[in-house]
């Protein structure tokens, strides 16, 4: 029996993006179907859905109405569709903390991306994915203020990262430049929405796809790209 083929998958994503979490869940389901055939080396890259978001954030439905022109009823219907898609993908967008639930808000995520870039460089892609998933949980399931340094440091500590080193990463101008470079790279590849997955540096899979679509796409890449 031949060894499983490892494909590199670079994912441009924002930690506030529900479809990014749905896409991740469906990608995992697709990879489960490919067990023993294809494995993934996953790297996350910065994409801010709302780069001009103020530090205090904005109430979610108000933000969606302002940005997309949606009525509150349309926004709630879209939320219901997203929750259904998340359930199918095996992930959760629902608040899971103590009641009463905090207001659902959108936050500035630039500093979260700095942490993700730092962890990728210092600890590798698996630890970066662990942080990414912890940030998803903090935003969707705990409704925490993921633009706040204190919250980001708590999330970092929760996965075993050193608080002092994480604070240095948040304060780093070098990491800020690297995040902006990743965002420019997205624009250079005409990535205007997320998730966007680039397989083996050449094949783009846009948006959150169903598991079967990832299976088909990854098999095609494995056939076309020499090992």
C-alpha positions as CSV (number, residue, x, y, z in Angstrom):
1,X,0.0,0.0,0.0
2,X,1.4,3.4,-1.0
3,X,1.9,6.2,1.5
4,X,-0.6,9.0,1.8
5,X,0.2,12.0,-0.3
6,X,0.7,15.3,1.6
7,X,-0.7,18.5,0.0
8,X,0.0,21.9,1.2
9,X,-3.2,24.0,1.7
10,X,-2.8,27.7,2.4
11,X,-6.1,29.2,3.8
12,X,-6.8,32.9,3.8
13,X,-9.4,33.5,6.5
14,X,-10.7,35.8,9.2
15,X,-11.4,34.6,12.7
16,X,-14.8,36.4,12.6
17,X,-15.9,34.7,9.4
18,X,-18.5,32.0,10.0
19,X,-18.1,30.6,6.5
20,X,-14.4,30.1,7.3
21,X,-15.3,27.8,10.2
22,X,-17.9,26.0,8.1
23,X,-15.3,25.6,5.3
24,X,-12.8,24.2,7.8
25,X,-15.3,21.7,9.1
26,X,-16.2,20.5,5.6
27,X,-12.5,20.3,4.7
28,X,-11.9,18.0,7.7
29,X,-14.9,15.8,6.6
30,X,-13.4,15.6,3.1
31,X,-10.0,14.7,4.5
32,X,-11.6,12.0,6.6
33,X,-12.9,10.4,3.3
34,X,-9.3,10.7,1.9
35,X,-7.7,9.0,4.9
36,X,-4.7,6.9,3.8
37,X,-4.8,8.6,0.4
38,X,-4.2,12.4,1.0
39,X,-3.1,14.4,4.0
40,X,-3.0,18.1,4.4
41,X,-0.3,20.5,5.6
42,X,-2.4,23.5,6.5
43,X,-1.2,27.1,6.9
44,X,-3.5,30.0,7.8
45,X,-3.0,33.5,6.4
46,X,-4.4,36.9,7.3
47,X,-7.5,38.4,5.7
48,X,-9.5,41.1,7.5
49,X,-13.2,41.3,6.5
50,X,-13.4,44.7,8.2
51,X,-10.0,46.3,8.3
52,X,-11.5,49.6,9.3
53,X,-13.4,48.2,12.2
54,X,-12.9,50.5,15.3
55,X,-11.4,48.9,18.5
56,X,-14.8,49.1,20.3
57,X,-16.3,47.0,17.5
58,X,-19.9,47.1,16.3
59,X,-23.1,45.3,17.0
60,X,-23.4,42.4,14.5
61,X,-26.8,43.0,12.9
62,X,-26.2,46.7,12.7
63,X,-22.9,46.1,11.0
64,X,-24.4,43.6,8.5
65,X,-27.2,46.0,7.7
66,X,-24.8,48.9,7.1
67,X,-22.3,46.8,5.1
68,X,-24.7,44.8,3.0
69,X,-27.9,46.7,3.1
70,X,-29.7,43.7,4.8
71,X,-32.8,44.1,6.8
72,X,-32.9,42.6,10.3
73,X,-35.2,39.9,9.0
74,X,-32.8,39.1,6.1
75,X,-29.9,39.0,8.5
76,X,-31.7,36.6,10.9
77,X,-32.6,34.4,8.0
78,X,-29.0,34.3,6.8
79,X,-27.9,33.5,10.4
80,X,-30.2,30.5,10.4
81,X,-28.8,29.3,7.1
82,X,-25.3,29.6,8.5
83,X,-26.1,27.7,11.6
84,X,-27.6,24.9,9.5
85,X,-24.5,24.8,7.4
86,X,-22.3,24.8,10.5
87,X,-24.3,21.9,12.0
88,X,-23.8,19.9,8.8
89,X,-20.1,20.7,8.9
90,X,-19.8,19.5,12.5
91,X,-18.9,22.9,13.9
92,X,-20.9,25.4,16.0
93,X,-21.5,29.1,15.6
94,X,-23.8,29.2,18.7
95,X,-23.1,30.9,22.0
96,X,-22.3,28.2,24.6
97,X,-21.5,30.3,27.7
98,X,-23.5,31.4,30.7
99,X,-26.8,33.3,30.3
100,X,-27.6,36.0,29.6
101,X,-25.7,35.8,26.3
102,X,-23.5,38.8,25.5
103,X,-24.4,41.0,22.6
104,X,-23.1,39.6,19.3
105,X,-20.5,42.0,18.0
106,X,-17.9,42.3,15.2
107,X,-14.3,43.2,16.2
108,X,-11.1,44.4,14.7
109,X,-9.0,41.2,14.1
110,X,-5.7,42.7,13.1
111,X,-3.9,41.7,16.3
112,X,-5.4,38.2,16.3
113,X,-3.7,37.8,12.9
114,X,-0.4,39.0,14.4
115,X,-0.7,36.2,17.0
116,X,-1.5,33.6,14.3
117,X,1.5,34.7,12.2
118,X,3.8,34.6,15.2
119,X,2.7,31.1,16.2
120,X,3.1,29.8,12.6
121,X,6.7,31.1,12.5
122,X,7.7,30.0,16.0
123,X,5.7,26.8,16.6
124,X,4.6,25.5,13.2
125,X,1.3,24.9,11.4
126,X,-0.3,22.5,13.8
127,X,0.0,24.9,16.7
128,X,-1.2,27.7,14.4
129,X,-4.3,25.7,13.7
130,X,-4.8,25.0,17.4
131,X,-4.8,28.8,18.0
132,X,-7.1,29.5,15.0
133,X,-9.7,27.1,16.4
134,X,-9.3,28.6,19.9
135,X,-10.0,32.0,18.4
136,X,-13.0,30.7,16.5
137,X,-14.3,29.4,19.8
138,X,-13.6,32.6,21.6
139,X,-15.5,34.6,19.0
140,X,-18.5,32.4,18.2
141,X,-19.0,30.2,21.2
142,X,-17.9,32.5,24.0
143,X,-18.6,35.9,22.4
144,X,-15.4,37.3,23.7
145,X,-13.8,40.6,22.5
146,X,-11.1,39.1,20.2
147,X,-9.7,42.5,19.4
148,X,-8.8,43.0,23.1
149,X,-5.2,42.2,24.1
150,X,-6.2,40.7,27.4
151,X,-8.6,38.3,25.7
152,X,-6.0,37.4,23.1
153,X,-3.5,36.7,25.8
154,X,-5.9,34.4,27.6
155,X,-6.6,32.5,24.5
156,X,-2.9,32.1,23.8
157,X,-2.3,30.9,27.3
158,X,-5.2,28.4,27.0
159,X,-3.3,26.5,24.4
160,X,0.0,26.6,26.3
161,X,1.6,29.7,24.8
162,X,3.8,31.9,27.0
163,X,2.0,35.1,27.9
164,X,5.1,37.4,27.8
165,X,6.1,36.1,24.4
166,X,2.5,36.5,23.1
167,X,2.4,40.1,24.4
168,X,5.7,40.8,22.6
169,X,4.1,39.4,19.4
170,X,1.1,41.7,19.8
171,X,3.5,44.7,20.2
172,X,5.7,43.7,17.3
173,X,5.8,46.1,14.3
174,X,7.6,43.4,12.3
175,X,4.6,41.1,12.7
176,X,2.3,43.9,11.7
177,X,4.2,44.3,8.4
178,X,4.0,40.6,7.8
179,X,0.2,40.5,8.3
180,X,-0.1,43.4,5.8
181,X,2.1,41.5,3.4
182,X,-0.2,38.4,3.7
183,X,-3.2,40.6,3.0
184,X,-1.5,42.2,-0.1
185,X,-0.7,38.7,-1.3
186,X,-4.4,37.9,-1.1
187,X,-5.3,40.9,-3.2
188,X,-2.5,40.0,-5.7
189,X,-4.3,36.6,-6.2
190,X,-7.7,38.3,-6.6
191,X,-8.9,36.9,-3.2
192,X,-11.7,39.3,-2.3
193,X,-13.7,36.9,0.0
194,X,-12.9,34.1,2.4
195,X,-12.3,31.3,3.0
196,X,-10.0,30.9,0.1
197,X,-7.8,27.8,-0.1
198,X,-4.8,27.6,-2.3
199,X,-3.5,24.0,-2.8
200,X,0.1,23.5,-3.7
201,X,0.5,27.2,-4.5
202,X,-1.4,27.0,-7.7
203,X,-5.0,25.7,-7.4
204,X,-7.7,27.9,-5.8
205,X,-10.7,26.6,-4.0
206,X,-13.0,29.6,-3.2
207,X,-15.6,29.8,-0.5
208,X,-16.9,27.2,1.9
209,X,-17.5,24.0,-0.2
210,X,-19.2,20.8,0.7
211,X,-17.0,17.9,1.8
212,X,-17.4,16.1,-1.6
213,X,-16.1,19.2,-3.4
214,X,-12.9,19.1,-1.4
215,X,-12.5,15.4,-2.0
216,X,-12.7,15.9,-5.8
217,X,-10.5,19.0,-5.8
218,X,-7.7,17.4,-3.7
219,X,-7.7,14.3,-5.8
220,X,-7.4,16.3,-8.9
221,X,-4.5,18.3,-7.5
222,X,-2.7,15.1,-6.4
223,X,-3.1,13.7,-9.9
224,X,-1.7,16.8,-11.6
225,X,1.1,17.8,-9.3
226,X,4.2,15.6,-9.1
227,X,4.9,14.2,-5.6
